Amino acid sequence: MDITSFMSWFINQCLNLFKFVYDTFDSITFFNISLLDYCIAIILIPIGVSILIAIAKNPPVEKNRHRKEKRNSEEG
Protein backbone atom coordinates (compact mmCIF):
# COMPACT_ATOMS: atom_id res chain seq x y z
CA MET A 1 0.00 0.00 0.00
CA ASP A 2 1.54 3.28 -1.15
CA ILE A 3 0.76 6.33 0.99
CA THR A 4 2.93 8.78 -0.95
CA SER A 5 0.01 10.59 -2.54
CA PHE A 6 -1.82 10.86 0.78
CA MET A 7 1.27 12.23 2.55
CA SER A 8 1.82 14.73 -0.24
CA TRP A 9 -1.81 15.85 -0.04
CA PHE A 10 -1.69 16.06 3.76
CA ILE A 11 1.50 18.15 3.83
CA ASN A 12 0.05 20.38 1.13
CA GLN A 13 -3.10 20.92 3.20
CA CYS A 14 -1.07 21.74 6.31
CA LEU A 15 1.03 24.25 4.38
CA ASN A 16 -2.08 25.80 2.85
CA LEU A 17 -3.64 26.17 6.31
CA PHE A 18 -0.46 27.75 7.68
CA LYS A 19 -0.33 30.15 4.71
CA PHE A 20 -4.01 31.05 5.17
CA VAL A 21 -3.54 31.80 8.89
CA TYR A 22 -0.35 33.77 8.19
CA ASP A 23 -1.98 35.86 5.47
CA THR A 24 -5.10 36.45 7.56
CA PHE A 25 -3.14 37.56 10.64
CA ASP A 26 -0.91 39.75 8.49
CA SER A 27 -3.87 41.46 6.81
CA ILE A 28 -5.67 42.46 10.04
CA THR A 29 -4.18 45.72 11.30
CA PHE A 30 -4.87 48.05 14.22
CA PHE A 31 -3.05 51.39 14.35
CA ASN A 32 -0.66 50.20 11.62
CA ILE A 33 0.35 47.06 13.60
CA SER A 34 -0.69 43.74 12.13
CA LEU A 35 -2.16 41.00 14.25
CA LEU A 36 0.76 38.79 13.18
CA ASP A 37 3.29 41.30 14.58
CA TYR A 38 1.31 41.50 17.81
CA CYS A 39 1.17 37.70 18.23
CA ILE A 40 4.88 37.33 17.54
CA ALA A 41 5.65 40.05 20.10
CA ILE A 42 3.40 38.39 22.70
CA ILE A 43 5.33 35.14 22.20
CA LEU A 44 8.86 36.60 22.07
CA ILE A 45 8.74 39.23 24.83
CA PRO A 46 8.30 36.76 27.74
CA ILE A 47 11.09 34.59 26.32
CA GLY A 48 13.41 37.59 26.10
CA VAL A 49 12.54 38.77 29.60
CA SER A 50 13.17 35.34 31.09
CA ILE A 51 16.55 35.13 29.33
CA LEU A 52 17.51 38.57 30.65
CA ILE A 53 16.48 37.61 34.19
CA ALA A 54 18.49 34.39 33.97
CA ILE A 55 21.56 36.30 32.76
CA ALA A 56 21.20 38.86 35.55
CA LYS A 57 20.89 36.20 38.27
CA ASN A 58 24.06 34.31 37.30
CA PRO A 59 27.29 36.06 38.30
CA PRO A 60 30.02 36.19 35.68
CA VAL A 61 32.36 33.22 35.38
CA GLU A 62 35.39 35.29 36.37
CA LYS A 63 33.88 36.12 39.77
CA ASN A 64 33.15 32.45 40.40
CA ARG A 65 36.68 31.48 39.39
CA HIS A 66 38.15 34.16 41.67
CA ARG A 67 35.98 33.01 44.59
CA LYS A 68 37.05 29.39 44.10
CA GLU A 69 40.73 30.33 43.94
CA LYS A 70 40.38 32.45 47.07
CA ARG A 71 38.58 29.66 48.93
CA ASN A 72 41.19 27.09 47.87
CA SER A 73 44.07 29.31 49.00
CA GLU A 74 42.43 29.86 52.40
CA GLU A 75 41.88 26.12 52.88
CA GLY A 76 45.33 25.01 51.73
Secondary structure as the mmCIF struct_conf table of DSSP 4:
data_model
#
loop_
_struct_conf.conf_type_id
_struct_conf.id
_struct_conf.beg_label_comp_id
_struct_conf.beg_label_asym_id
_struct_conf.beg_label_seq_id
_struct_conf.end_label_comp_id
_struct_conf.end_label_asym_id
_struct_conf.end_label_seq_id
HELX_RH_AL_P HELX_RH_AL_P1 THR A 4 SER A 27
STRN STRN1 THR A 29 PHE A 30
TURN_TY1_P TURN_TY1_P1 PHE A 31 ASN A 32
STRN STRN2 ILE A 33 SER A 34
HELX_RH_AL_P HELX_RH_AL_P2 LEU A 35 LYS A 57
BEND BEND1 ASN A 58 ASN A 58
HELX_LH_PP_P HELX_LH_PP_P1 PRO A 59 PRO A 60
HELX_RH_AL_P HELX_RH_AL_P3 VAL A 61 GLU A 75
#
